[in-house]
């Protein structure tokens, strides 16, 4: 067996109702450039659920509903309804406010959110914008016993159409029982994690269960994931760490206190204008 990228740690999320969060401010340096991974899941849902207008800055926020629909509206002028499998990217820049509402399908809701830091400089404090990508534009790579959806980045010759702020790879992977999936990320994309939505998998001798995140050690080695008697669906997310400071609040991350102060005021102004 060839050497593969090792697991740094396996973590459980912090659950709040139907939302489970896996990355906290204390983890930002280790998981740079990733600053949030949330799993929103609920059953027997009778009505839509979501948050009213609130603000962000200094980050790219990727929304990915897999069961149900997501209605997104923001101060950059985006108003779109995502179907299951669609992707929405909100580049918050110097400040944006938005509201998201999830509508259940057959009583179920499930969605994922990933945040990455914007690079210090002009992008960090640029005007906000949003992009929506329909599921049929995202490539699927079908191999023996595996299917890989390329949300951002590339995988074995398939390239996502998403133009992203920083170099990352974001893959949605399904693996049949008693099978193996492998991937060699770009050499610079040394930071990242694996998250299991369902099933059981094995990575460098570590068993990972559903709803667990395995953070990866910095390495140029390939990622290899094996399954036993249970099929699995998981996400592989890797990226290139940014060489900058991290100043974070509940909703924003910046490279300096000055930028955080400016963006916080911008968000407050947007919220006041919304009232």
JOSUL-V964679 format. One record per pair of residues at least 4 apart in sequence whose ideal C-beta (glycine too) atoms are under 8 Angstrom apart, sorted by the first residue. I is the first residue (numbers start at 1). J is the second residue. Records with the same first field share a line. If there is no record, write none. Layout:
BEGIN
I->J ; J
END
This chain:
BEGIN
2->222 ; 224
3->221
4->182 ; 203 ; 204 ; 221 ; 222 ; 223 ; 224
5->204 ; 216 ; 217 ; 219 ; 221 ; 222 ; 223 ; 224
6->204 ; 216 ; 217 ; 219 ; 221
7->203 ; 204 ; 206 ; 208 ; 214 ; 215 ; 216 ; 217
8->30 ; 214 ; 215 ; 216 ; 217
9->214 ; 215
10->206 ; 208 ; 212 ; 213 ; 214 ; 215
11->22 ; 212 ; 213 ; 214 ; 215
12->211 ; 212
13->20 ; 21 ; 22 ; 39 ; 211 ; 213
14->20 ; 21 ; 22 ; 24
15->19 ; 20
16->20 ; 21
18->40 ; 41 ; 42 ; 49 ; 109
19->38 ; 39 ; 40
20->38 ; 39 ; 40 ; 41 ; 211
21->36 ; 37 ; 38
22->37 ; 38 ; 39 ; 193 ; 195 ; 213
23->27 ; 28 ; 31 ; 34 ; 35 ; 36 ; 37
25->35 ; 248
27->31
28->32 ; 35 ; 117 ; 246 ; 248 ; 253
29->246
30->191 ; 215
31->35 ; 191 ; 192 ; 193 ; 215
32->117 ; 191 ; 241 ; 242 ; 246
33->116 ; 117 ; 166 ; 168 ; 191 ; 239 ; 240 ; 241 ; 242
34->114 ; 115 ; 116 ; 191 ; 192 ; 193 ; 237 ; 239
35->59 ; 115 ; 116 ; 117 ; 246 ; 248 ; 253
36->59 ; 61 ; 113 ; 114 ; 115
37->112 ; 113 ; 114 ; 115 ; 193 ; 195 ; 213 ; 237
38->112 ; 113
39->110 ; 112 ; 195 ; 197 ; 211
40->102 ; 109 ; 110 ; 111 ; 112 ; 113
41->109 ; 110 ; 111
42->49 ; 104 ; 108 ; 109 ; 110
43->107 ; 108
44->107
45->49 ; 104 ; 107 ; 108 ; 109
46->104 ; 107
47->104
48->101 ; 102 ; 103 ; 104
49->101 ; 102 ; 109
50->71 ; 99 ; 100 ; 101 ; 102
51->99 ; 100
52->99
53->97 ; 98 ; 99 ; 271 ; 274
54->97 ; 98 ; 99 ; 251 ; 271
55->92 ; 95 ; 96 ; 97 ; 98 ; 251 ; 252 ; 267 ; 268 ; 270 ; 271
56->61 ; 90 ; 92 ; 95 ; 96 ; 98 ; 251 ; 252 ; 267
57->92 ; 93 ; 94 ; 95 ; 96 ; 251 ; 252 ; 254 ; 260 ; 263 ; 264 ; 266 ; 267
58->92 ; 93 ; 117 ; 118 ; 124 ; 252 ; 253 ; 254 ; 255 ; 259 ; 260 ; 263
59->92 ; 115 ; 116 ; 117 ; 118 ; 252 ; 253
60->89 ; 90 ; 91 ; 92 ; 115 ; 116 ; 118 ; 164 ; 165 ; 166
61->89 ; 90 ; 92 ; 113 ; 114 ; 115
62->87 ; 88 ; 89 ; 90 ; 113 ; 114 ; 115 ; 116 ; 151 ; 152 ; 170
63->70 ; 72 ; 82 ; 87 ; 88 ; 89 ; 90 ; 100 ; 111 ; 112 ; 113
64->86 ; 87 ; 88 ; 111 ; 112 ; 113 ; 114 ; 151 ; 172
65->69 ; 70 ; 82 ; 83 ; 84 ; 85 ; 86 ; 102 ; 109 ; 110 ; 111
66->84 ; 85 ; 110 ; 111 ; 112 ; 197
67->84 ; 104 ; 105 ; 108 ; 109 ; 110 ; 111
68->84 ; 102 ; 103 ; 104 ; 105 ; 108 ; 109 ; 110 ; 111
69->81 ; 82 ; 83 ; 84 ; 102 ; 103 ; 105
70->81 ; 82 ; 86 ; 88 ; 100 ; 101 ; 102 ; 103 ; 111
71->80 ; 81 ; 82 ; 100 ; 101 ; 102 ; 103
72->78 ; 79 ; 80 ; 81 ; 82 ; 88 ; 90 ; 98 ; 99 ; 100 ; 130 ; 132
73->78 ; 79 ; 98 ; 99 ; 100
74->78 ; 79 ; 90 ; 96 ; 97 ; 98 ; 99 ; 128 ; 130
75->96 ; 97 ; 98 ; 128 ; 270 ; 274
76->90 ; 96 ; 127 ; 128 ; 129 ; 130
77->130
78->88 ; 90 ; 98 ; 130 ; 132
80->88 ; 130 ; 132
82->86 ; 87 ; 88 ; 132
83->134 ; 135
84->105 ; 135
85->135 ; 138
86->132 ; 133 ; 134 ; 135
87->132 ; 133 ; 135 ; 138 ; 151 ; 162
88->130 ; 131 ; 132 ; 133
89->130 ; 131 ; 132 ; 133 ; 162 ; 164
90->96 ; 98 ; 128 ; 129 ; 130
91->118 ; 126 ; 128 ; 129 ; 130 ; 131 ; 165
92->96 ; 118 ; 128 ; 252
93->118 ; 123 ; 124 ; 125 ; 126 ; 127 ; 128 ; 129
94->124 ; 125 ; 126 ; 127 ; 128 ; 259 ; 262 ; 263 ; 266
95->128 ; 263 ; 264 ; 266 ; 267 ; 269 ; 270
96->128 ; 267 ; 270
97->267 ; 270 ; 271 ; 274
102->109 ; 111
103->109
104->108 ; 109
105->109
112->235
114->170 ; 237
115->253
116->165 ; 166 ; 168 ; 239
117->166 ; 242 ; 244 ; 246 ; 253 ; 255
118->123 ; 124 ; 165 ; 166
119->123 ; 124 ; 165 ; 166 ; 242 ; 244
120->124 ; 242 ; 244 ; 255 ; 256
122->126
123->165
124->254 ; 255 ; 259
125->259 ; 262 ; 263
131->162
133->137 ; 138 ; 161 ; 162
134->138
137->161
138->149 ; 150 ; 151 ; 160 ; 161
139->149 ; 150 ; 158 ; 159 ; 160
140->147 ; 148 ; 149 ; 150 ; 158
141->147 ; 148 ; 149 ; 150 ; 155 ; 156 ; 157 ; 158
142->146 ; 147
143->147 ; 148 ; 156 ; 181
144->179
145->175 ; 176 ; 179 ; 180
146->173 ; 174 ; 175 ; 176 ; 179 ; 181
147->173 ; 174
148->155 ; 156 ; 158 ; 171 ; 172 ; 173 ; 174 ; 181
149->171 ; 172 ; 173
150->154 ; 155 ; 158 ; 159 ; 160 ; 171
151->160 ; 162 ; 170 ; 171 ; 172
152->160 ; 162 ; 164 ; 168 ; 169 ; 170
153->159 ; 160 ; 164 ; 167 ; 168 ; 169 ; 170 ; 171
154->158 ; 159 ; 160 ; 169
155->169 ; 171 ; 183
156->183
164->168
166->239 ; 240 ; 242
167->186 ; 188 ; 189 ; 239 ; 240
168->189 ; 237 ; 238 ; 239 ; 240
169->185 ; 186 ; 189 ; 192 ; 236 ; 237 ; 238 ; 239
170->235 ; 236 ; 237
171->183 ; 235 ; 236 ; 237
172->233 ; 235
173->181 ; 225 ; 233 ; 234 ; 235 ; 236
174->231 ; 232 ; 233
175->179 ; 180 ; 181 ; 199 ; 201 ; 225 ; 227 ; 231 ; 232 ; 233 ; 234
176->227 ; 231
177->227 ; 228 ; 229 ; 230 ; 231
178->227 ; 228 ; 229
179->226 ; 227
180->224 ; 225 ; 226 ; 227
181->224 ; 225 ; 226
182->222 ; 223 ; 224 ; 225
183->222 ; 223 ; 236
184->222 ; 223
185->189 ; 190 ; 192 ; 222 ; 223 ; 238
186->240
187->220
188->240
189->238 ; 239 ; 240
190->218 ; 219 ; 220 ; 238 ; 240 ; 241
191->216 ; 218 ; 238 ; 239 ; 240 ; 241
192->215 ; 216 ; 236 ; 237 ; 238 ; 239
193->213 ; 214 ; 215 ; 216 ; 237
194->201 ; 203 ; 208 ; 213 ; 214 ; 216 ; 223 ; 225 ; 234 ; 235 ; 236 ; 237
195->212 ; 213 ; 214 ; 234 ; 235 ; 237
196->200 ; 201 ; 208 ; 209 ; 210 ; 211 ; 212 ; 213 ; 232 ; 233 ; 234
197->210 ; 211 ; 232 ; 233 ; 234 ; 235
198->210 ; 232 ; 233
199->210 ; 227 ; 230 ; 231 ; 232 ; 233 ; 234
200->207 ; 208 ; 209 ; 210 ; 227 ; 228 ; 230 ; 232
201->207 ; 208 ; 225 ; 226 ; 227 ; 232 ; 234
202->206 ; 207 ; 208 ; 225 ; 226 ; 227 ; 228
203->208 ; 214 ; 223 ; 224 ; 225 ; 226
204->224
206->214
208->212 ; 214 ; 234
210->232
216->223 ; 238
223->236 ; 238
225->234 ; 236
227->231 ; 232
244->255
245->255 ; 256
246->253 ; 255
247->253 ; 254 ; 255 ; 256 ; 257 ; 259 ; 260
248->252 ; 253 ; 254
249->253 ; 260 ; 264
251->267
252->260 ; 263 ; 264 ; 267
254->259 ; 260 ; 263
255->259
256->260
257->261
258->262
259->263
260->264
261->265
262->266
263->267
264->268
265->269
266->270
267->271
268->272
269->273
270->274
271->275
END
